[in-house]
Amino acid sequence: MVPSTRRRWLLLAVVSAGLLLITLDNSILYAALPTLVEELGASGSESLWIINAYPVVMAGLLLGSGTLGDRVGHRKMFLIGLVVFGAASLAAAFSPTPETLIAARAFLAVGAAAMMPATLALIRITFEDERERNVAIAIWGTLAIVGSALGPIISGLLLQSFWWGSVFLINVPVVIVALAATLLLAPPNDADPTKRWDLPSSLLALVALVGLVIAIKETAKPEPAPLFIAVAVLAAVAGGWAFARRQCRLPYPLLDFAIFRNRAFLAGVLAAGFSMFAIAGIQLVTTQRFQLVEGFTPLRAGLLVAAVAAGALPTAVAGGASLHKVGLLPLVAGGLALSTVGSVLVLLHFDSSMGLLITGLLITGAGLGAAMSVASSAIMGNVPARRAGMASSVEEVSYEFGSLIAVALLGSLLTAVYSATIDLPSGAPDSARDSLDTALALAGDGNPSLITAASEAFDGAYFTVMIVVTAVIAVGAITTGLLLRHHGPGSALSAPTHH
């Protein structure tokens, strides 16, 4: 039985609230990080793991959770994910040490990984009309951007009045409302016990990702440990190779590599990854720069980077609504090309003109909004219905992988360039090289020359990071343009595997 129109859109609101929680938790700590580091006494490495434990564990588990959802039912997975997410939010809010907070963030990721593929699969099951489904998926995709943008603003607002744990506690009431609404509105559970779920595959994917992130972080340290890097790279390669080999032998693989032969599907996956890389990277480094160098409050820094979401909202909704007319090529490749232009503006004017900086952030957002809104449709529209769980997992992995690599690579690059380029004034302690936070704490009010030297080095590091972000988006625009060259105006959303 097809759910009524009102019920369909109400369900979209509920699963979108779940997605909003997941994406909020990716970015809510960007603005809260300086406060957190100070109050918990976290080291530089611990602070990066406090952010990264969440996307690493989530990306590792996502592939398996989509297929597990096909087996036990997506409604059930969504409900289980909500309960775990709520419990982990409480644990995170009251963490007494950096280590317990990292563990709680990993636990949060388990709940998020259970929920996230279920949100998209429930939309696919509930919306049977393709045009209506495109709009629903565009709204869903837009909320990923909105969640990322709201994170720094909400944490900024909360930190003005409450302690840092409030940034996690805010999840609990949303979880309770979403649980009640899902029980009322979601379609009956669609379990398929014939589907196999393979836990070793999930664990191998997790090993590969953790190895990769550790290798990136360690390489960027001022004094990296070559043996440690070699072990991490070995774990990443061995985990990835064993995962791929296992998929080829399983009758029900977590990931069927054949789906990547479809060019539109592959372009959608890449667009999602490139877009989240850009959003996470820009937000992480911009909120830090404007708090530490310009003295912005967490709230003001959060509002500044929200310009990305403000630019993305109109183009995301318009993209979903006009996809059937204009095709994938102009929206995906054109969107990424537009965001490259915006990123160049940010790069050139971040320290000279607030007006041009905000314009750059708005243009970047507008391009990414167009690309992201239809990336989901390209992915979900180019796999058979029986692969819906797998396809939604692949998409979410690309989102998480994009933001994960951005935080690991760009966060580490920012620190590495800062440490390598700071010109310490005579008499300044060498530990000021560790990070701008450390240099500012050491300088206090009595060493303006150290503050100036540290701020200049940090701006140089920010400039370097923005060059990398701009180059990555440009590569994304070219790659998706080549893949989607047969998907111009008037072309069908779905495409045959071979052209």
N, C-alpha and C positions, 0 to 999 in steps of 0.2 A: 504494500500500500504506500502510495506517494504521500509524504507529509504535507500538510496544508502550507500555503505560502507563508502565513504568519509564523508557523512553527519552524519552517526552514530558516527564516531570517533570524529568529530568536536563537536557534541552535548555533547559527554562524556567530552571533554575539557571544555565546558561551564559550565556544572553542577558541574564538579570537581572544577572549579574556585569558584563557590558558596560555595561548601563544605570547600574549602581552607580558605575562608573568615571566615566561622563559627568557624573552629578549631583554626585559628590564634587568633581570639578574646578570645578564652579560655586561651591561654598561653602568649599572647603579654604583659600582665601586670606583669608576674612573674619577669622579669628583670627590668621593669620600676617601680615596687612597691616602692623601697626605695626612688627614686626621687619624685614619686607622693605623698607619705606620707609627705615628707619634704615640697614640694611646696604648697600642699593644706591644710597642717596641719591636716591630718586625724589621728584619734585615732587608736589604734590596732584593735578594733572591727570594726570601719568604713573601715579600709584597707581590712579586710577579706570580708566584705560585698561588697566592690567595685569589688573584684574578684568573689564572690559567687552569687551576684544578677543575673548574666548572666546564669550560669548553673542551678540555682534553678528554675527560671521562665521558662527557656527552657525545662527542664525535665518535669515540671508540664504541659506545653502546648503541648508537642510533641505527646502524645497519641491521643489527640483530633485532632491535625492538620493533621495527616495521614488519618484519617477517613474523615475529612473535605475535604481533597484533593481528595478522592474517589468521594465525592459529587459534588464539584465545578470544578474539573479538576486539574491535577497536574501541567500543564503548567501555568495555571492562578495563582495557589498558589505560584509557584516559582517566578513569576513576582511580585506579591504583596509583597512577602517576601523580594525581592531585594530592592524595593522602601522603605519599612519600615526600612530595615537595613541601607540604605544610609542616610536616614533622621536622624536616631538615632546616626549614626557615627558623623554627624555634631554636634548634640546636646552634645554628649560626649566630643568632642574635645574642645568645648568652655565652659565647665562646670566651674562655678566660685567657687563652694563649694563641699565638699565630698558628701553631700546629693543629689545635682543635678546630680553628676556623677553616683551615685548608681541608681537613677531613669532612667538616660539615658542608663545605662547598662541593666536595666530591659526591656526597650523599644527595645534595640538591640536584646534581647532574643526573643521578639515577632516576629521580622523579621526572625531570625534564625530558630525559631520553624516552621514558615510557609514554609521556603525554604527546610529544611533538609530532611523530608520524601519525598518531591517532587523530590529531586536529585536522590534518589535510585529508586523511582517508575518510573521515566522517563527512567532510564537505563533498568528497567525490561520491559517496553513497547517497547523500541526501539530495543533492542538486543534480537532477537527471537531464535538464535542458542545458545544452552546451553553452549558449550565450549567457544564461543566468549563472552557470557555473564559472565562466570566465570572470564575471563581475565579482562573484563571491570569493574566488581565488585572489583577485586583484586586491580586494579589501583585506583579505588574510595577509597577503604579502606586504601591504602598506603598513599593517600593524607591526610587522617586524622592524620597519624603519622607525615608526612612532615609539615603540618600546625602547629601541636603542637611544632615541633622542630624549625620551622622558627620564631615562635612568639618571643622568647627571643632574637634571632639574629637581627630580623628587629627592635625591640624596642631598642636594644643596638646601632644599626647603627643610627637610627633616633635621639636618645637622645644625640649623640655626636655633632650633628649640630643644632637640633631644640628643641622646647619646648615639654613637655610631650603630649600635645594635638595632635601632629603629628602622634602618634601611632593609633589614630582613623581616622584621616583625610585621611590616606593612603587608607582606604576602598573605598572612594567615586569614584575615577576613575575606579576601578575594577568593581564596581556596574554598572556604566554607560556602560562600554564595554559589561558586561554580559547581561544587559537588551537588548541592540541592537542585540547581537548574538542570544539570546533566541528567540526573535521575528522572526529572520531569519530561525533558524534551528530546533526549537522544533516541535515535531509532533502536529497535531491539538489538541485543548483542549478536553479531554475525560470526560466531566462532566456526572455524573449519579445522577439525581435529586431524584431517588428512595432511595438512601442511606441517612440514618438519621445521623445527627450530634448532639451530646448531650453536650451542654455547661456546665450544672451542674456537669457532670462527670469530665470534664477538671478542673473545679474549685476545686472539692473535691481532685483530685490528687495533685493539687498545694498546698492546705492546708496541706495535709499529708507530702509533701516534705519540705515545709517551717518549719513546726513543728519539723521535724526530725533534720534539719540543726541547728535550734536555740537551740534545746536540746543538740546536740553535742558540739556546741560552748560554751554554758553556763556552761556545765559540766566541760570543760577543763580550765575554768578561775581559777585564784588563790583563789578567794573567790566566789564560785558559789552561786546563789540564789535558794534555793530548791523549793520555790513556783513557780518561773518563769520556772524552769525545768519541774516541774509537769504539768503546764499548756501546755507547748510546747509538752511534751510527749502525753498528753491527746488529743491535737489537731491532732498530727500525727496518733495516734491509731484510733481516731474517724473518721478522714478524710479517712484513708485507709479502715476501716471497711465499712463505708457508700459507698465508691467507689465500693468495691468488691460486696456489696449487690445490688447496683444499676445495675451493669453489668449483674448480674444473672437474673434481671427482664426485662431488655431492649430487644426488638426484634432485634435491631441493636446496640449491645454494642460497646463501644470504644475499649474494650479489651475482647476477647473471651478466657477465661482461658483454654479452651479445647486445644488450640494450644500448650500449654506447656507440654501436654502429650507426644508429639513427642520428643524423647530423643535427636535427632540430633539438632532440633530447640532449645531446652533448653540449650544444650552444647554451641551452637553458641552464644546465649544471654549471658551466663555466661562468655565465653571467651572474648567477647567484653568488658564486665564490668570489669573483672579482669585486662585486658590489659591496659585499660584507667586509672584504679586506679594506676597501677604501673608507667605508663608514667607521669601522672599528679603529683603524689607524688614525684617521683625522681626529676622531673624538678623543682617543687616549692621549695623543701628544698635545692637542690644542687645549684641552682642559688643564693639563699640567702646566703648559707654558704660561697661560694667562693667570693661573693662581700663583705660580712661583716667581715669574719674572715681573708681571704687571700688578701683582697684589690683588687680583680679583677674589671675591668670596667664591666658595663652591657653587652657590646658586647662580651668580653672575656668569661664571665660566660655563655652567650647564646651559644657561639660556643662550649663550653665544653659539655653542655647537648645535643647539636646537634649530639653527638656521638651515642645517642640512635637511632635517625632517620637514621644515616648513616649505622648502623648495620641492621636496619629494612628494608630498601629499597630493597636490593637484594633478601632477603628471602620472602618478601611480593609478589614480582612479580613472583618469581619462584614457590611459593606456589599456586598462582592462576592458573598458567600454568600447574602445575603437579597434581592438585587435582584429576582429573579423573583417574590417575594411582595409586597414593599412598593412597587415601582415607583421611577421616577427622582425624582419631585417631592420626597418627604420626605428622600431622601438628599442630593440636590444643593442644593436651595433651603434645606431644613431644616439641612443641614450648614453652609452659609455663614452662616445666621442664628445658629447656635450659636457659630460662631467670632467673630462680631461681638461677642457677649456677653463672650467670653474676652478679646478685644482691648480692650474697655472696662475690664476689670479691670486689665490690664497698664498701660493709660494712667493709671489713677487711683492705682496703688500701686507703680510702678517704683522710687520713691525713698523709700518709707515702710515697706513690708512685704514681705520676701522670700517669706513663705508665700503671700500673696495674689498676688504677681507670678507665682510658679511655678504656682499654681492657674489663673491667667489664661492662661498659656502652654499648660498641659495642655488646658484647655477649647477654646482656639483650635485646637490640634492635632486634638482629637477631631472638631470640626466639619469642618476641612479634609480630614481622613482620609476621612470619609464621602463628601464631595463628590468628591474626587480619585479614589477607588477606582472609582466608577461613571461618571465623566466619560469615561474611555477606552471603557467598554462602550457608552455612549450614542453615541460617535463611530463606533466600529468596527461597531456593530450597525445603523447607519442608512445604510450605503453598500453598493452591490453589491460582490461579491468582486473584480471587475476594478478597482475603485477602492481596494483595500486599501492600496497604496503611497501614493497621494495622501492618503487619509484619515489614515494614521499620520503623514505629514509635516505635515499641517495641525495635528494634535494636538500634535506636538512643537514646532512653531512657536509655538503658543499657550503652552506651558510656558515655552519660552525667552524669548518676548516678555514674558511676565509677569515673569520674574526680571530680564530686561534693563531693562525700564522701571522696575522697583523700584530697581535699583542706580543707574541714571542719574538718575532723578527724585528719589528719596529721599536718595541719597548727596549729590546737589547741593543739595537743599533743606536738609539737615542743616548743610552748610557755610555756605550763604547766611544762614540764620537765626542761626547762631552768630556769623558775621562782623558781621551787622547789629545784634545785640543786646548784644554784650560791652561792659561798662562798664569800660574800662581804668583802672586806678589811675594816679595822676600819676607820671610818670617811666617808665612801662612803654613799651617799643618798639611802634610801630604794627604791626609784622609779627606781633605776637601775635594779631591779628585773623584771620590766614590760616587757622589750624586749631588745635584743642585740642592736638594733638601739638607744634606749634610753640610755643604758649604755655607748655606744661609744660617744654619744652627750654630756653626762655629764662628761665623762673623758677628752674630748678635747685632748690636747697634754700633760697635766700636771699630769695625773694619770695612769701611765703604769700598776700598779698592778690591777686596776679596769678593764682595757682592757684585761689583761691576765685572770683574774678570769671569766669575762663575756665570753670570747672566749672559754675557757675550758668547761664552762657550756653548751655553744651552741653546741660544738662538741659532748658532752655527749648526748644532746637532738637529734642531727642529727643521732648518732649511734642507739639510741632507735627507731627513725622513720624508719630507714633502716631495722631494725630487723622486724618491723611490715610489711613493704612492702614485704620483702623476704618471710615471713610466709604466707601472703595473696596469693602471686603467687604460692607458693608450694601447698596450699589448692586448688587453681584453677586447677593446673596440675592433682592432684589426682581426683578431682570431675569430670572434663571433661573426664579423662581417663576411669572412671567407666561408664559414660553415653555413651561414644563412643566405648565401647569394641567390638561392632559388625561392626565397621566402619574402619577396617584396609585396607591394600592395596587391590585394585581391587574391593572394595565394591561400590555400587551406592551412589550418593550424597543424594538422597531422601530416606527416610526410612518409612516403615509403622509405624503407631502410636504405635502398640504393637509388642514386639519381642516374 
